[in-house]
Amino acid sequence: MTTAAVAAAAPPALLHAVGDRALTWLDNHREFFRLTAEERASGTVFERLKPIGELALIMQVLFREGVAGSRQHTRASRLLDFAWRELLDGGTVLTELQRDEPVSPVALEVYATFRQLGYRAPALEAAVEVSRRTTTWKTLEMMPNRRLGVLNAERKAGLAPSEDFDGAVSRTWLGRLPEPWTVQYNIAYDITHTVFHLTNWGEAPDRIPPEIASYLALYLPAWMEDWLDAENWDLLGELLVVDTCLPRPTLDARIWERYAAAQSDTGAMPAQCGMPEGDTSDVFDDVHHPTLIAVFASAMATSRALQSA
């Protein structure tokens, strides 16, 4: 009998509360997502765009899964409008980036989610279309799971894929079903992002090939235990999302209770062990990602729990 078969599922109220607290913290600290003039001038925009893109993705998940109450819906909408109008200047930041770095897919990866949510930047779309005609766009070297992210962004933006998606999956670590005991920190993140891109951030779990789903069902419980023992809440949160993408998610109550207990009173989720101390902006940089992931994991798990109730 597997661990998944005997694990008690966490109650929906606990699952939902984690995300509600995390979203409150993100809304209260939204100013810290801002791109400064110095960052735009120094060429460090790429690093600051990633959390903005993740913010949009996870707010989209919250809307899609239909588990947000009116207060959460208002917060999520406010965060999206803030990100598009204040952080990205209505798409101008992404358009300038695309023109400065024409073969980089970063602007498209960030924009694709906003486009699906009704925000448009025609000048950016035109610039991306020019870049996609180049051979370099198709051959730019990157990690296999990152290539999946580009292909998924193209799909979200309504563009023809620049490469065969199934072929790209087969080149990922997870696509080859390697020895499970070789999983370490970086590989674990590769696994989670392969699943995210495969499923469009949890929207279509049935896109996971059966052999990969079976492999994950067998070994994911052990990996979650490893990162729970290490109190790595950021990675554990991502693995909890992977669990929700399986045909029979465990939603393990014991793991979720430990995860919820790690969350600070303010709603922020530490990356590892306890909350860091220091300047508010530095703390934000340390914990915004695990806090975003807490919203993601909560929305997916609450949705799955309610579906099976």
N, C-alpha and C positions, 0 to 999 in steps of 0.2 A: 504494500500500500504506500502511495507516495505522500510526501508532505502536503501537497495541494489537496489530497483527498481528506485529510484529517484536520486541516486548519479551519478554525472558526472564522467566519467573515465579519469584518468590522461593521458596526451599525452605520447607516447613512448619516445620522446626525453628527457623529464624530468626523466622518469623511468630509462633510460639508463645512463644518466649523473650521477646519484647517485652512481651507481655501478662502473662507470669508475673512478670517483674521489676516491672512497674507495679502489679500486684495486691499484691505483697509490700509495696511502699512505702505503698499506701493502707491496708493492714491495720495496718502499723506506726504510721501517723499518724491512725488513725480518731478519736482524741480531738479532733482539730482540726475535725471536722465539727460539733462540739457547738454548740447554741444556748445562748447565755449568758442569764442573767436580765436583763441590761441590754438585750440585743437584743430579748428578748420584750417588755420594758417600753417600749422606744423606738419600736416599730413597724417595725423593720428585719427582721422575721421573713421577709418575702417573699424578700429577697436570700439568706438563709441556707438557705431551703428548696430552692432550685433545685439546689444540689449534692447535697442528700440525695435528691431525686427522681431525679437523674441516676445517683447511686450505685445506687439500686434498679433502675433500667432496665438498667444495664449488667451488674449481677450476674444479672439475669434473662436477658439475652442469653447470658452465659457458660453458664448452666445449659441453656438452650434449644439451643445449638449443639452441645452434647455434646463439647466439646474440652477441658474442664477435667479435669486429673488429680485424684487424691484430695486432694492438698495444696491445690490451687486451690479445689476444691469446699468444703473445710473453711473456708478463708479467706473465700470468698464468703458462705457461710452465716453465719459469725460476723459479718461486716459487716452483713448484712441484719438479723439479730437485734439487733445493737447499734443500728442506725439506728431500728428500730421501737420498741424498748423504752426505750432510753436517750435518743435524740435526739427522738423524736416522742411519748414517754410513752404508748406503746400506742395512738396515734391521738388522744390528748387535745389535743395541740398543733394538729393539723389541724382538729379539731372546733371548738375555740375560734376559730381563724382564720375558719372558715366562718361562724360566728355573728357575728363582728365585721365581716366583709367579705362579706355574703351573696351579692353578685352577682359576686364574683371567682371564676374557675375554678381558681385555683392549688391549693387544697386537693384538689380532685378530681384534678387532673393528677398530683399527687404520690401520692395515695392509690390511684389505679387500678392501678398496678403492684404495690403491696403487696397489694392485694385479690386479684389474680391469683395471687400467691405464697402465699395462704392466711392473710394477716393481715386481720382484720376490725375495723371500728369502726362498729357499727350507728347510733350517735348521729350520726356524720358523714354516713352515707348518708341518714338521715332529713332532716338539714339541707340537704343538696345537693338532695334531691328537692323540697323547698319552693322553693329558689332557682330550680330549672329550670322552675317553673311561671310565672315572671315573663317578661314581654316583654323586659325588659332583658337577661336571660341570652342571648337569641337575637340581640339587636341591639347588644350592647356592642361598641364599635369597637376593633379590634385589627388587627395586620398579618395579611394573608391566610394566611401559613404558620403563624402562631400560632393562627388559627382552626382549621386542620387539626389542630393539637395538641390542642385542646379536643375536637374531634369524635373523634379517636382515643382520647382518655381516656374519653369516653362509651362508645365501643365496647368498650374494655377492661373497663369497669365493668359491662357488661351493660345499659347504658341506651340507649333509643331516641335516635338522633342528633337534635340540635337544628337541623340544617341538612343540605341535600344535600351529600354529600362530594365528588362529582364537580364540582359547581358551585363549591365552595370551591377545589378544585384549579385550576380554570380561571382563578381570579382571582389566583393566585400569579405571581410573576415567571417561574418556570420553566414554569408552565402555558401561558404565552404565547410561549415559545420566542424570546426577544428576541435582538438582536445579541450574539454571544458576546464580542466585544471590549469590551463595556460592563461586564463583570463586574469589580467591585472588592470591597474587603474585606467590606462589609456585605451586598452582594448574594450573595457567595459563601456566607456563612453562611445566608442565606435559602434558597439552593439546597440546601444539605446538609440543613437541617431539613425542607424540603418532602419530600425523599426519605425522611428518617427517619419522618415521620408517615405518608406514603403507604404505606410498607412495614411499619409497626409496628416500627420499629427493626430492619430487616433480616429480619424473620420471613417476609415475603411479597413478594419482589422482583417477582413477576408482577403485583402491583397497579400497577406503574409503567406508564402507558399507552405503547403501542409508539412513538408519535411522540416522547415525552419520552425514552424509553430510547435511541432512535436519536440524538437530539440530544446526550444526555450521552455516548454512546459516541464521538461525533465530536469533541466539544470538551473533555471532561474531561481527557484527557492533557495538553493545553496548559495548562489551569488548574493542574493538579498541578505542572507544570514551573515555572509562575510562582511558586507559593508555596514550592516547594522552593528556588528561587533566593533567595527572600526569607528562607529559614530560619524560616518561620512554621510551627512544628511542630503547633500547635493546629489551625489551619485545614487543614493538610496531612493530619493524622490524620482529620479529618472527611471530606475528599475521598477518602481511601483507603477509608473505609467506603462511600461512594457507589459507588466502583469495584466493591466486592464485591456490590452490589445489581444490577449490570447482568447481562444474559444471558451475556456473555462478559467477565468481569473480567480486567484485565491482570495484577494482582498483581505489578507491575513490580519486578523484583529490584533494579535500580539505585536506584530511589526508596526501596524498603523498606530497603536497606542504609544509605542516608543517614539515613533516619528512625531506624533502630535505633542508629546511631552517635551521634545527638543525645541519646539517653537517658543520664541520669546513672548512675553506678555504683550508686547507691542504688535505682534503678528509677524515679525521678521523671522526667517528661518536661517540659522547659522549654516555655514558650509560644512564645518566639521566641529565636533564637540560642542563647546558653548559659544555664546555671542562674543565677538571681538569688542574691544574697547578702543576709544580714540575719537578723532574728529568725525563729525556726522557724515561728511562726504566720503571719508575713507571707509567708514563702516558700511555705507551704502554700496561702495564698489565691491566690498567683500561679500555682501549678503544679498544683493539684488537678484542674482541668478538663482540661488536655492529658493528664494522667496517666490520668484516667478514659477519655478518648477513645482512649488507647493500648491499654487493655484491650479496648475495644469493637472497634477496628480489628483487633487481633490475633485476637480470637475469630472475627470474621466471615471474615477472610482465611484463617485456619487451617482453618476449616470448609470454605470453598470450595476451598482447595488439596487437601484430602483427598478431597473429592467428585470432583475431576477427575483424581486420581491413578490 
